[in-house]
Amino acid sequence: MAYQTAPETAKWNEEKQLLRWALVPASIWACTMMIIAHADRMESTPGLWVGFAGLPGIVIGSGVFFLTRSNNAAYVGIFLGNWLFYFGLFKAAVLLKNRLTGSR
């Protein structure tokens, strides 16, 4: 059994922290979309703006809806798509910060 060394453990802890931070905007966006979709409909101005701003999740959620015809599955797809997008965005920001400061 291979044990992780200290730098690998620190890197994994940083990854877990980024995954948790990516949950926040993705959860907020999915909940906001559900509220607007049921209150104003997605064809309204707020619905169009929220859909445009959450575009990565909308693309995946639309694909899931096309395959399953389930609104709940589409919202899960929207959440996962935005979660992956925000994780990648945060990861890129950390890598850029590390590169500019010369650490790691």
N, C-alpha and C positions, 0 to 999 in steps of 0.2 A: 504494500500500500504506500503510495507516494504522498508525502505531506507537503503542504504549501509552505514556501518560504515567506519571510516577512514582506518583501516587496510584492509578491503575488497576492498575499492576503490584503495588503493595503489597496492594491489595484482592484481586487474583487469588491472590497468595501466601497470604493468609489463608484464602481459600476452599480452596485445595489442602491446607493444613494441617488444616482442619476435615474435609475428605474423608478424609484419612489417619487422623485421630483417630476418625472414625466407623467405620473398618474394624475397629478393635480390639474393641469390644464386640460388633459384629455377627458377627465371626469366632468369638469365644469362644462366643457364644450358639448359633450354628449347629453348631459342633463338640460342644458340650455336649448339644444335642438329639440329634445323631446317636449319641453314646455311650449316652445314656439310652434312646433308642428301641431300640437293639440289645441293650442289657444288661437293662433292667428292663421294657421296653415303655412306651408312652406312657400306658397306662391305670393305671400305678402312681402312687403319691403323688408321687415325685420327677418323674415325667414330666408329671403334671398341673400341678405348680407351675412347672416350666420352661416348659411350654407357655403357661401363663397369663401369666408374666412376659415372654415374647417374643411377645405377642399380635399386634403389627403384622405380623411375619413369618409367623406361623402362618396368618393370614387369607390372605395372598398365596400362601404355600406350599400351602395347601389348595386354592385356586383352580387353581394350576398342576397339582397332583396330579389334580384333577377332570378337567382338560383332557387331560393326558398319560398318566395312570396310571403315572408313573415316580417312584419314591422319590428318585432323584438330582435330577431336575428340581424336585421339591418342596423339597429342601434348598437348592437354588440360589435358589428363590423366597423361602424363609425368610431366607436370608442377605441377599438384595437388599432385601426388605421392611424388615428390621431396620436395614440400612445406611442406607436413605433416612430411616427414623424417627430414628435417632441423629444423622444429619447435620442434619435439621431441628431437632432438640432442641438441638444444639450451636450452630447458627446463631442460634436464638432467644435462647440464653443470651448469646452475644456481642453481639447487637443490644441486648438489655436492659442489659447492662453498659455498652455505649457510650452508650446513652441516659441512664442514671443518672449516669455520670461526665461527660457532656457532651462527649465526644470524638467526632470525625467528625460 
